[in-house]
Every structure is written in structure tokens, then in C-alpha cells.
Amino acid sequence: MVYPVSTGAPQYSGTFIPELWSGKLTEQFYDVSVLPQISNTDHEGIIKKYGDTVNIRTTPTITIRNYVKGQPLEVENPESPKIQLLIDKGKYFNCHEDAVDKVQSDIDMMNIWAKDASEQMKILIDRDVLANIVTEVSAFNEGATAGRISGDINLGVTSTPVVLTKTNILDYIVDMGTVLDEANCPESDRYLLLPAKAVGLIKKSDLKDASLAGDSSSIMRNGRIGMIDRFMIYSTHNLPTVNGETDIVAGHKMGFTFASQMTEMDTLKSTTTFGMLMRGLQVYGYKTVKPEALAHGVISL
């Protein structure tokens, strides 16, 4: 804004007095990355480049046999199948800062761009992984007849989703837990990903009564969802949604493994203009290890 001056007084704004940009830019609201909370990332440190293959050892299943006194014992040679995690995906950015802009700017634009690029990477990689792991869930843990034992739990299917309301959302969460129970999924470290609107339904449900949640204060007061029926609830905007139907996923960290590394990060002089280039390459891969440790539902809100 130009400061007002009286009639006849010189106006130096824009000439001797430079226009200043605020050093604090408006902060962009980024979608939260959930992959570190829901996946096994034990193999991340050994990635070096695109095309790397990580061999993952698995625990063999030992056969238990009946025994009667004096019988000869059968010998088993347990086999441990190998799972391969292929680092076959990559995303990059490449930004140019003109030399004139660098001189005239009062902020470090490249640092700001680098931060933004890393956050945008998280969003796009989240969306890619979540859209694909829902297709690799055990057949017992999804659909209108879910449940390895019961076979009658409706988690919703494409074109016939479960319509969630504040009245039935807690029942649906319990059903997801039952499906994982029947698959012998460990009870600890379970998670459930929900869109923000579904999380809002939880806050409107009976759980808003602090005594039902086992807390000293209502979730309507502190906004914390926390754990419901052994699930840590995470809100994310990155779940696949088509025609008002959202694919949600629940499970345990052992369900799939994920690995990612920023393998290239360079700043170099541009060969076609005066200025600098900043570029980065992030490679990643993921693999479902235990489909029975994942559950998939289709909901509408």
C-alpha cells in the first residue's frame, strides 16, 4: 500500500523505497500423509535407486500333526517363500529460479518450493498407494459377505455401498473389527482410515458421550477421535472416491510394506536461461505381504 502524502510532497514509494513482500507466506494446507502410520517401512533404508528389488523373507507355516506313543515321526523341511518389493515408481519436480528474481526477492524461494514439492509428493504417493492396496485385500475381508467364519458381514461393494450415518457408523467400525478378528489379525496397532465427513459422523454419534469413549472429556470438546474398538482412527482426504462412493481401508501394519526415498536432489545452473534449476526425484514401491491383515469397505456419506 502506498503511504499518503500531502499535495506537492514527493512520492518515493516504488522508486527509492522498494516494495516489500511479506516474509511469512500464506501457509498452504496440505493433506496429511498416513503411509508411515499404516505400513511396514522396515526396508526403506536400503533403497538406492529406481529399479531396486528388496527381497523380504517370510515366516514358514509349520505343520502340526497328531502323535501316538511309539509312532515314527514325519520330518518336515519348512519352506520360507520370498516376497519381492520392487521399487518401480517415481515422481519428480524441476523448478527454475531466474537470476533476476533471486537478486530482487527478499525470501528464499527455492527453500519454499522444496518444502511444497515434498508435501505434494506425499499427497500423490498416498493416493496412489491407497487406490491400489484396496484391490489386494483378502476376499474374506471385503464385500457384502465378509468374514472368514461368519460370511455375512456387509462392508459394502461398488454400486452398493454402505450408507453411513451418525446412527450406524459405530456398528460399521465394530463390523470391520470383527472381520479382522475372524482373520486372526493382531488386535494391537490396528488402524482405520476414514474421510473427514465420516469422522464428523463419529463426533455426532453416541460416542460424543465421554463415558462411552472411556475419556474424561467429550470428543466434541477436545476434537480427538483416538481409538475406537482397537482401531486408531486416521482422517485423510486421499482415499479413492468415485461417484460419491469411497473405498476405505483398515488393518494392521503387517498388511503391506512400503518404501520410499528421495534419491536425487540437485541445484544446478540452467543452460538455457540465467538462473538456477532445482530438481528432485523420489522413488518408491509397495507390496501387500499379508492380505488377511487388511480389510476393505465401500461407503457413501
Phi, psi and omega in degrees: 000133179282129181285134183292145177232160179283163181301129178093343180280144181289146178251107183266354182298133181089350177243277179285333179256112183288152173283127184257138175263143180297132179289341179255104180284156176299123184286131178278139179273112183265146172293141183280133176281131183251352186302319179298334182274341188243358185233163172274122182242030184296337188259010186294324187290345184261004178285132178243327186200171174297137180095356176298148175239126179254120178271123183250123178280144178240161181274126179289157176267121183272134180279129177256126184241158175286153181226138169233153185302130175088355183284150173290145183266135175279141181257135179242138172254095185299134177256136180248099181297145182260134176251134181253126174260113182262126176274086189239016179231150180205150176223146183223165170222156182209107186244148179242132173244116181293144182300324179294317179297322181296320181291319187275340184282144178260010177229159179274091186296325183293322177296320178295317179296320181297318179296315180297317180299319181294322179290320178295326175302314181302316182297310184293322180290319175306310183298320180296310183295314183294328179289336185260327182290336179291344178272355185244016180283149176304139180300335178286343189251024179204169175090188183276350180233047183287162180111112182297330181259310185281315178067022183222023181262123184268109176259359178094147176226165178302135183078343175226066182285164171277123180277112183272140175226174178293343181277324186251357187294325179292322176298321181295318178298317178298321178298319177299320178294322179296319179300317179289326176301315182292341177268006180062031176286136178306145183280334180278154175062030174278153178225161175216124179263131181224149172291161186301323182294324177293322176298324176298324178295324177299319181292336178270349184282186179297343182291347177296343173285116185302325183295327179288328180274352181076018181252164179278339178226149184294148176294340175291338181269318184255352176074000183271126177275308178069228188251135175229125180046051176074002176263130165277122185271128176240133176264131180214147176267003190260006176288143180295129180228126180226128178052040177080002178254130183246130173275120178248156182226144176224165177157207183231153182302335180289350184298315179214156180250146182223140178216138182209144176213142168278098188274338179226134174210106187233149164236129184210160180288138176288140180268351183247344179220169172276117181155189183238150174251141172236125183220152180213148178232125176245126179249151182200167176199161179209154184209129174288124183259317179229093180301333180288348178266012178235148175228145185231132177230158176238121185232162168226156187232000000 
